[in-house]
Amino acid sequence: MLDREEIRHRITELEIEHRDLDAVIDVLSNDLRREELQLRRLKKRKLQLKDHITLLKMQLISDIPA
């Protein structure tokens, strides 16, 4: 199990990746020649990151019973 500092560090990394993906998705969404499959994959990855971030944040809350 990761310690609290490692969890915070991982959350920060994932949040950066999430923001980067958001920017890429915005650019691709505005491109008339966009690749729909690529856009769907990026959106799916973004949702996976969001879920992972949520799970890690829940690990930091020690007063919630598992």
C-alpha positions in Angstrom: 0.0 0.0 0.0 1.2 3.5 -0.8 1.9 6.0 1.9 0.0 9.3 2.0 2.8 11.3 0.4 3.1 8.8 -2.5 -0.7 8.9 -3.0 -0.7 12.7 -3.1 2.2 12.7 -5.6 0.4 10.2 -7.8 -2.8 12.3 -7.6 -0.9 15.3 -8.8 0.6 13.3 -11.7 -2.8 12.0 -12.7 -4.4 15.5 -12.4 -1.7 16.9 -14.7 -2.3 14.1 -17.3 -6.1 14.7 -17.0 -5.6 18.5 -17.7 -3.3 17.7 -20.6 -5.9 15.3 -22.1 -8.6 17.9 -21.6 -6.6 20.4 -23.7 -5.9 17.9 -26.4 -9.6 16.9 -26.6 -10.5 20.6 -26.9 -8.1 21.1 -29.8 -9.2 17.9 -31.6 -12.9 18.7 -31.0 -12.5 22.0 -32.9 -10.6 20.3 -35.8 -12.8 19.7 -38.8 -10.6 16.8 -39.8 -10.8 15.1 -36.4 -10.5 11.4 -35.9 -13.6 10.3 -34.0 -12.0 7.1 -32.8 -9.0 8.9 -31.4 -11.3 11.4 -29.7 -13.4 8.6 -28.1 -10.2 6.9 -26.8 -8.9 10.1 -25.3 -12.2 10.8 -23.6 -12.3 7.2 -22.3 -8.7 7.6 -20.9 -9.7 10.9 -19.3 -12.6 9.2 -17.5 -10.4 6.4 -16.3 -8.0 9.0 -14.9 -10.8 10.8 -13.1 -11.9 7.5 -11.6 -8.4 6.6 -10.5 -7.9 10.1 -9.0 -11.2 9.6 -7.0 -10.1 6.2 -5.7 -6.7 7.6 -4.6 -8.4 10.6 -2.9 -10.7 8.2 -1.0 -7.6 6.4 0.3 -6.5 9.6 1.9 -9.7 9.9 3.9 -8.9 7.6 6.8 -12.2 8.1 8.7 -14.4 6.4 6.1 -14.8 2.7 6.8 -13.7 0.5 3.9 
